[in-house]
Amino acid sequence: MNRLLTFLLVAAVSVVSNIAVAQSRGADYKNQAQSFFADKEYTKARYYFLQAYNSFYAKKDMPDAVECGVKASALYHRENYYKEAFDLLRKVETSLSEEEIASGRQLPALHYTIGRERLQMYMKLKNAARSKELLSGLEQLAKASGNDSIANDALYAQAIYYYTFGMPQQGDAAINRLIGQYKSAKDYDGVSDCYRTLIDMAVKGNNARLASRAYDKLLVWNDSVRTLVAADELADLQKKYDDSLAVIDDKDGTISAKQYIIISLCVLAAILAGVLVLGGIVLMRYIMLTRRQKHTIEIANEHNRLKNEFIANISAQLRPTIGLLDQSQKPVVAINAFLDDISELSELENTLDRAYDVEDCNTQALCQNIMDGIRSKVKEGVTLAVDAPKVSVALAVEPLSQVLAHLLQNAAIYTPEGGRISLEMKKRGARLYQFIVTDSGSGIAEENAESIFKPFTEIRDLTEGDALGLPICSLKLAKMNGTITLDGSYKRGARFVVEIRV
């Protein structure tokens, strides 16, 4: 019996010790992640947030686990790794649901945090339908949480959604409901904070129209708030004055007492006048300052617009000069190709919110035709293989063919004699399809894996390629509700995975 009690005591101490170690590790990982994030080392920050999530979840500390998991997901989609971001949020939400079942209590506030991050990603992807569904769910979670801060954030989320998808009147209505609550409580600082928060959200979401509207409203509010404060102060003074008169009427005071009261009121009125004059001076200085800041912002926006126009038109500006050169020279050919890619990249960035037209196509025939197009470009003895089912799918055929053709052409360049290039098509869900391009070439260095889909990350000799092909492919797939990733686990060459949700 004594041995059994000793064993149980040791086991209990071990469990408590393991929980304390997990807690300590989770806090350490979280602090390291926040430190790297402050230094803008986002890859390291993401890694340590993931480690913190695992540690906190191990000890069932769901508030900290959800916080770290959501922050790691935000760092994924900050680099446009949307698949990894959505997968991580699903994992966090599944873990939260399992803990709710085990504990028998609901945690709507934590579900709201996860849904809020997912909403930001769908709005960044311009997916209005999915964003609307999430917004409705967030409203229910905000009500269930009973938290005023979350309820206010839900109103902010509504406003951002409506402004993002071109419904400014509904966006104004959502913000006005929140501002109305602050005004009725005479919480004027809360109104100002509301506008500033809206501006911060617009800046983070890269929503220039919303930022401009919110900034203009803030200026108007700042111009009027001093008047409201002065009116409230005057009303308070008037009430005090009326109360003083009532006291005088109720008492049989002497002339000296009445004179004392009158003098006091005169002094009070003089103080009020001084406060109003001082407030007017401060208000005028503030108006001048905010107008100067607005002018500075307008100049910066104009310069940014001109810069974007220059990038978009750089091809047209340079071609007359390039046309004077010998078009058969390799450097000239490379520059012309570079200008074509810049034009295409700029056009895609400006039209990301406009999806491609789709048409039904036979996926087997599509893959075979694309593979046939590179047969003349491969080295001797290279085996070409196509593995695709004969099914009909509604796809943006032309841009998808361009993406797959580019991947196969790259594979043909880097696959040596006697090698192998394959194109596979697989169905991964009710509406999810994968196209996989694999080669037995030299592969891609691990240190370059994260930058190959980003334009202008290095200075290159244009005669060896401008490295804009994969960024262009990534933007085309974004317009198809798709993604492209490099399979880092494949080590016998290179393998690219294209996913499209139809």
Secondary structure, DSSP 4 states (H G I P E B T S, - for coil): -HHHHHHHHHHHHHHHHHHHHHHHHHHHHHHHHHHHHHTT-HHHHHHHHHHHHHHHHHTT-HHHHHHHHHHHHHHHHHTT-HHHHHHHHHHHHHHHHHHHHHHT---HHHHHHHHHHHHHHHHHTT-HHHHHHHHHHHHHHHHHHT-HHHHHHHHHHHHHHHHHTT-HHHHHHHHHHHHHHHHHTT-HHHHHHHHHHHHHHHHHTT-HHHHHHHHHHHHHHHHHHHHHHHHHHHHHHHHHHHHHHHHHHHTT--HHHHHHHHHHHHHHHHHHHHHHHHHHHHHHHHHHHHHHHHHHHHHHHHHHHHHHHHHHHHHHHHHHHHTTS-TTSHHHHHHHHHHHHHHHHHHHHHTTTSPPP-EEEEHHHHHHHHHHTTGGGSPTT-EEEEE----EEEE-HHHHHHHHHHHHHHHHHH--TT-EEEEEEEE-SSSEEEEEEEE-S----GGGTTTTTSTT-S---GGG--S-HHHHHHHHHHHTTEEEEE-TT--SSEEEEEEEE-
